[in-house]
Amino acid sequence: FLFPTHPPHPSLLLFSLHLSALCLPLPLSLSLSLSPRPGPLCAASCNNVQVCKFLVESGAAVFAVTHSDMQTAAKKRAEMEEKAKVVQASGVEAPDFTLNDINGKPFSLSSLRGKYVVIDFWGSWCIWCIKGMPKMKEYYEKYKGKFEILGVDCNDTEAKWKAAVEKHQLPWIHVYNPKGSDVLDKYAVQGFPTKIVIGPDGKIVKTIVGEDPAFYTLLDEVLGK
């Protein structure tokens, strides 16, 4: 999220969003035509505790959003929220998809049918996604063989994705979601991380958005039997 170091023109309304345990990348959260104006800029994480971590190089632009843009964004978000209630609901058949894995080979969700699967929509840029990885690794080991995690990297370059998998030593299956893919739309993903738990029958058990302890409680309930 981008926060200006000085106020914008009065005719423009600066858009800022503070969320706890959830990352909303600018393209997904706004989907707007942004108007740049010259000026210094500082960048902040989506964690409402950490603000203005570093200054962007000089010459960057401050992005301002008009009132009309805000209304358009609110409408699109409301539409996505309604879609999410339908496609992410418990008991719904999880849409199949095929993306390239970390070795560049096609991998399909349907190949995991018969197992409990967690689709983890994440990105190396997402603070909360990365913060949750140690706990994810702990549970992956705790219930080893009882379920599989399919990490779907979003809004990254391939190089940053692969580097993050290596850096954080993430032992599960990983696929890359490129620009132009319809996977995020199929699942109506609005924020990161989004974890979708799927049963052996291919149907959604539950969707958990954000880094939430409820996810691990669910795994204990489902896999600890």
N, C-alpha and C positions, 0 to 999 in steps of 0.2 A: 504494500500500500504506500502511496506517495503522499507526503505531507509537505506543503510549501513552507519555506522559512519566512515568508512575508505574505500579507493578505492579498488575494486576487482582486481584480477589478470588481466594483460593486455589482455589476450586471451579471456576474458569474457566481455560481454557487459551487464551492469546493466540496467534493464528495469524499467522505472518509468513513471507514467502517471498522469497528473494533469488535472482535469476536474472541471468545475464550475457547481454546482447544480445537479451533477449526480454521483452516486456511481457505480463503476464497481468492483465486488468482484473478487479476484484473480483467482479462478477456472473458472469463466465464461469469464473473459476478456482475459485470456491467454490460458487455456486448454493445458498446456505444461508439459513436463517432466523437472522439475526444479532441478538444481544441487546445493546442499547445501555446504557451506564451513564454518568452525568455525569462530566465531568473534562476537563482540558486535553488537547489532541491535537496531535501534529505529523505532517506528511505527508511521505512520502519517495518517491522514484522507485523503479522496479523495478531500477535499476542498483545492484548491491551496493557500488559505490564511493561513490555519492552517497546520503547518509543524512540525513533530517530537514532538508529544504531550507527549510521555512518553518512557522510556527505557524498553525494554523487559528484563526479568530476564537473568542473565548470563548463558552462555552455549547455547544460541539460535544460529541459523544459519543465515548466509546471503545468500539469494537466488540470484543466478546469471543466466542469460539467454544467451544462445549462439546465434550467428547470425542466425543459422539455425532455432532455436526455434522462433526467431522473425519473420522470413519469414513465418513459419507455422502458427503462430498466426495471422499475417496480412491476410493470405489467408483465414483462417477460419472466421475471422471477416468480410471480404468482402463478403463471402458466406452468412453469417447471415444477413448482411445488405440488400443484394438482396432479401433474403427470407422475411425479415421484410417488405419490400416495397409491397410485395404481400399479406401476411397474415394479416398485420395491416392496410391495405388500407380501406378507407371509402367505405361503401357499401358491404363489404365482410361479409359473415355469420360468426359470432363469434363461434369458435369451443367450443363445450360443454365439460365439465369436471366435475368430481365428486371427492371431497376431504373431509376429515373429518373436521367438525367444532370444535369450542372450547370446546364443550361438548362430542367430540368423535363420533358424529353421521355423516353419509354421507350427504353431501350437494351438489346439482347439480346446475350449472349455469342456466340450462334450467328451473329450478323452478321459476326463476325471470322473465320469458318471459311475456311481456305485460307491463313492467316498463322500465324506463330509468335506466341503471345500469352502475356504474363505477367499473371496475376491477382495483384494486390498488395492483400492485406487489411491495412488500416492504420487509423490514427486520429490526429487532431491532438494528442491527449493522450499518445500513445505516444512516449516519448523516443527509442527505438531506430528507430522508423519515420522520425522527422524527421531523426535523425542520418544515416540512409542515403540521404536524398533527393539530396544533391549527387552521389554516386556513381551513383545511378539516372539522373540527368539527363545525366551524362557518357556513360553507356552508351546511353541513348536517342538521343543525338546520334551516337555512334560507329557504331551500327548502324541509323541512320535509314532507314526504308523496308523493313528486313528483319524487323521485328517490331513488335508493338504492346503497350503496357502499358494494362491496364484497372485503374485504382485503385478499390477498393471500400472506401469509408469506413464505419467501424463505431463504434458507441457514442459518437457525436457528435451535437450538434444540427446542423441544416442550416446555421445561421449560422456555427458554428465550422468546419465542414467547408469551406464556401466561402471563409472568411477564410484558412484554412490553404493552400488551393490558390493563392489570390491572393498571399499573403505569400511563399510559397516558389517561386512561379512554376513550377508543375508542368505541363508542356506536353502530357501525354498525356490519354487519355480517363478521365473520372471519373464514378462513379455513387455514389449514396447508399443505404446499407443501413439501412432504418428498423427501429424496434422491431417485433417481431412477424414479421419476415421469417424465412424458413427457409434462407436462403443459407448462413449459417455452419454450420448443422446438416448441410446437404447435403455440405459439404466437410469436416466434422468439424474446424473450425478451433478450436484451443485457445489460441493465443497470437499476438501481433503483433510484428513483421510476419510474415505467412505469404505466401510467394511460390510460386505454382503455375505452372510452365512448361507450356504446351500446344502441341502440334505442329499443323501445318496440317490434319491429319486429325481434329482435335478430341480427341485422346487425350493424357493427361497424360504429359509427358516426365519431370518430376521435381518434387518438392515440397521446398522449403527453408524451415525455420522459424527465425525469428530473423534478425538482421542478420549474415549469414555470407559471407565472401569466396568460398565455394564457389559462390554464386549467380553471381558475375561470371565465375568460371572456366568454369562451365557455359555461359553466354552466349557466351564466346569459342570454346568447343568447338563449339557448335551453329551460331552465326551467323558465325563467322570463317572458314568454309570458302571 
